[in-house]
Amino acid sequence: VNRFSWIEPEDVQGALLAGALEGALFKAGGVDVADRLKEGLEAPSALVNLRRLGELDFLREEDGALVIGPLVTLHRLATDEKVLRSARALALAAGAAATPQIRNMATVGGNLAQRPRCWYFRNEHFHCRKKGGTHCFAIDGEHEFHSIFDNSICAAVHPSGTATALVALGAEATLRSSKGERKVPLEELFTPAEKDVTRENTLQHGEIIAALRVPRAERSSYSKLMQKQSFDWPLAEAAVSLVAQRGMVTAARIVLGAAAHVPRRALAAEKSLTGRILDESAIADAARLAVDGATPLQRNGYKVDLFKTLVRDLLAEGARP
Ligand SMILES: Cc1cc2nc3c(=O)[nH]c(=O)nc-3n(C[C@H](O)[C@H](O)[C@H](O)COP(=O)(O)OP(=O)(O)OC[C@H]3O[C@@H](n4cnc5c(N)ncnc54)[C@H](O)[C@@H]3O)c2cc1C
């Protein structure tokens, strides 16, 4: 039986104070939190409900960037004109996640901080490395959907599609706790397994994602490949953001999702594009380099080709404005 108190704060300050209590856990849409409680993954002493805090629900344009509150739902991100116009990859990623019902509940803050869907991690009977154990059951077990990069300690992949898009868009997160505020490039929020396999991000206890700042992208896009063609988790997903002048790429960000413990930037592929015309040979080089260094496991080598295809197709689409 899960026994916990329910804290309904009146404002953000109250939420931060409550969130700092020992054993407290923030809840936004509750999609992931409810699953984790049901799966016996954790037993918080209190749930702090952020959901009704209007102060955290905003989406506006400011100095050439989008500023997004953590309570903005995936549905709103997928359909808002401002997001479609200046952060198309984010709108596509949000719209491709889960089901319409879940997208109405799920918030972007919760999406970024959700925990991985590795079936061993989600099963209370497996005391895996993520739970402080000494073994990754996926590496020698069922790992068809698991990571193909940096997977020698833990093979779980990062679950967030919006993270893939937001890292490609160069977003910055504002984090707040009762002790103060800090800003971090979003990609630095996520924790590689070598650093701390029990965590996916560097959020401290009692700290929330209070806002996201997403610079306006000239051209960006996102795509996802699934086993079932509807309402499924990605086998592979990728997001691309490009700046080009007279057909020549001047800056590129390419991020692979469901590939590693963190949303993974394909740095060699990005570098190979810079200064080149986005033609067939530049695209083929970038697609090949995007999977450079992959270490697929026995039964997920097929994902290498999926990522190559995704990157090739996204670049061929020219990451439309
Ligand atoms: C069938 C199904 C399919 C799905 N498919 C996809 C998919 O394809 N792609 C994808 O990306 N997701 C997918 N999801 C996951 C779903 O999108 C997430 O569970 C959801 O976005 C979590 O958001 P939430 O607001 O409900 O978070 P909650 O469940 O409320 O919280 C999740 C975590 O985030 C923390 N948290 C919440 N808000 C904040 C904040 N502001 N600051 C810091 N921490 C916070 C909570 O403490 C908790 O640890 C799927 C889920 C289901 C059930």
The ligand as an SDF file (V2000), in Angstrom:
LIG
                    3D

 53 58  0  0  0  0  0  0  0  0999 V2000
    1.4440    4.7720  -23.2540 C   0  0  0  0  0  0  0  0  0  0  0  0
    2.4570    5.8580  -23.0940 C   0  0  0  0  0  0  0  0  0  0  0  0
    3.2260    6.2280  -24.1740 C   0  0  0  0  0  0  0  0  0  0  0  0
    4.1700    7.2410  -24.0430 C   0  0  0  0  0  0  0  0  0  0  0  0
    4.9210    7.5910  -25.1320 N   0  0  0  0  0  0  0  0  0  0  0  0
    5.8400    8.5780  -25.0130 C   0  0  0  0  0  0  0  0  0  0  0  0
    6.6490    8.9760  -26.1110 C   0  0  0  0  0  0  0  0  0  0  0  0
    6.5430    8.4270  -27.2080 O   0  0  0  0  0  0  0  0  0  0  0  0
    7.5600    9.9790  -25.9330 N   0  0  0  0  0  0  0  0  0  0  0  0
    7.7000   10.6120  -24.7400 C   0  0  0  0  0  0  0  0  0  0  0  0
    8.5100   11.5280  -24.6310 O   0  0  0  0  0  0  0  0  0  0  0  0
    6.9440   10.2560  -23.6670 N   0  0  0  0  0  0  0  0  0  0  0  0
    6.0350    9.2690  -23.7840 C   0  0  0  0  0  0  0  0  0  0  0  0
    5.2820    8.9150  -22.7070 N   0  0  0  0  0  0  0  0  0  0  0  0
    5.5990    9.5120  -21.3940 C   0  0  0  0  0  0  0  0  0  0  0  0
    4.7540   10.6800  -21.0480 C   0  0  0  0  0  0  0  0  0  0  0  0
    4.8450   11.6530  -22.0620 O   0  0  0  0  0  0  0  0  0  0  0  0
    5.3280   11.2180  -19.7290 C   0  0  0  0  0  0  0  0  0  0  0  0
    5.0630   10.2820  -18.7250 O   0  0  0  0  0  0  0  0  0  0  0  0
    4.7430   12.5570  -19.3740 C   0  0  0  0  0  0  0  0  0  0  0  0
    5.1590   13.5190  -20.2990 O   0  0  0  0  0  0  0  0  0  0  0  0
    5.1760   12.9790  -17.9910 C   0  0  0  0  0  0  0  0  0  0  0  0
    4.6390   14.2740  -17.7550 O   0  0  0  0  0  0  0  0  0  0  0  0
    3.7560   14.5400  -16.4600 P   0  0  0  0  0  0  0  0  0  0  0  0
    3.4240   15.9850  -16.4450 O   0  0  0  0  0  0  0  0  0  0  0  0
    2.6270   13.5940  -16.3750 O   0  0  0  0  0  0  0  0  0  0  0  0
    4.8450   14.2200  -15.3530 O   0  0  0  0  0  0  0  0  0  0  0  0
    4.6680   13.6020  -13.8920 P   0  0  0  0  0  0  0  0  0  0  0  0
    4.3200   12.1730  -13.9860 O   0  0  0  0  0  0  0  0  0  0  0  0
    3.8190   14.4730  -13.0560 O   0  0  0  0  0  0  0  0  0  0  0  0
    6.1790   13.7550  -13.3940 O   0  0  0  0  0  0  0  0  0  0  0  0
    7.2260   13.0120  -14.0120 C   0  0  0  0  0  0  0  0  0  0  0  0
    8.5210   13.2980  -13.2670 C   0  0  0  0  0  0  0  0  0  0  0  0
    8.8940   14.6320  -13.4590 O   0  0  0  0  0  0  0  0  0  0  0  0
    9.0120   15.3230  -12.2210 C   0  0  0  0  0  0  0  0  0  0  0  0
    8.5320   16.6700  -12.5130 N   0  0  0  0  0  0  0  0  0  0  0  0
    7.3110   17.0400  -12.9690 C   0  0  0  0  0  0  0  0  0  0  0  0
    7.3000   18.3760  -13.2240 N   0  0  0  0  0  0  0  0  0  0  0  0
    8.5430   18.8300  -12.9140 C   0  0  0  0  0  0  0  0  0  0  0  0
    9.1620   20.0990  -12.9700 C   0  0  0  0  0  0  0  0  0  0  0  0
    8.5280   21.1990  -13.4020 N   0  0  0  0  0  0  0  0  0  0  0  0
   10.4400   20.2140  -12.5780 N   0  0  0  0  0  0  0  0  0  0  0  0
   11.1370   19.1210  -12.1450 C   0  0  0  0  0  0  0  0  0  0  0  0
   10.6060   17.8860  -12.0800 N   0  0  0  0  0  0  0  0  0  0  0  0
    9.3180   17.7540  -12.4690 C   0  0  0  0  0  0  0  0  0  0  0  0
    8.1930   14.5250  -11.2300 C   0  0  0  0  0  0  0  0  0  0  0  0
    8.6740   14.6770   -9.9140 O   0  0  0  0  0  0  0  0  0  0  0  0
    8.4220   13.1270  -11.7560 C   0  0  0  0  0  0  0  0  0  0  0  0
    9.6390   12.6340  -11.2810 O   0  0  0  0  0  0  0  0  0  0  0  0
    4.3330    7.9000  -22.7900 C   0  0  0  0  0  0  0  0  0  0  0  0
    3.5540    7.5260  -21.7040 C   0  0  0  0  0  0  0  0  0  0  0  0
    2.6390    6.5140  -21.8310 C   0  0  0  0  0  0  0  0  0  0  0  0
    1.8440    6.1210  -20.6180 C   0  0  0  0  0  0  0  0  0  0  0  0
  1  2  1  0
  2  3  1  0
  2 52  2  0
  3  4  2  0
  4  5  1  0
  4 50  1  0
  5  6  2  0
  6  7  1  0
  6 13  1  0
  7  8  2  0
  7  9  1  0
  9 10  1  0
 10 11  2  0
 10 12  1  0
 12 13  2  0
 13 14  1  0
 14 15  1  0
 14 50  1  0
 15 16  1  0
 16 17  1  0
 16 18  1  0
 18 19  1  0
 18 20  1  0
 20 21  1  0
 20 22  1  0
 22 23  1  0
 23 24  1  0
 24 25  2  0
 24 26  1  0
 24 27  1  0
 27 28  1  0
 28 29  2  0
 28 30  1  0
 28 31  1  0
 31 32  1  0
 32 33  1  0
 33 34  1  0
 33 48  1  0
 34 35  1  0
 35 36  1  0
 35 46  1  0
 36 37  1  0
 36 45  1  0
 37 38  2  0
 38 39  1  0
 39 40  1  0
 39 45  2  0
 40 41  1  0
 40 42  2  0
 42 43  1  0
 43 44  2  0
 44 45  1  0
 46 47  1  0
 46 48  1  0
 48 49  1  0
 50 51  2  0
 51 52  1  0
 52 53  1  0
M  END
$$$$
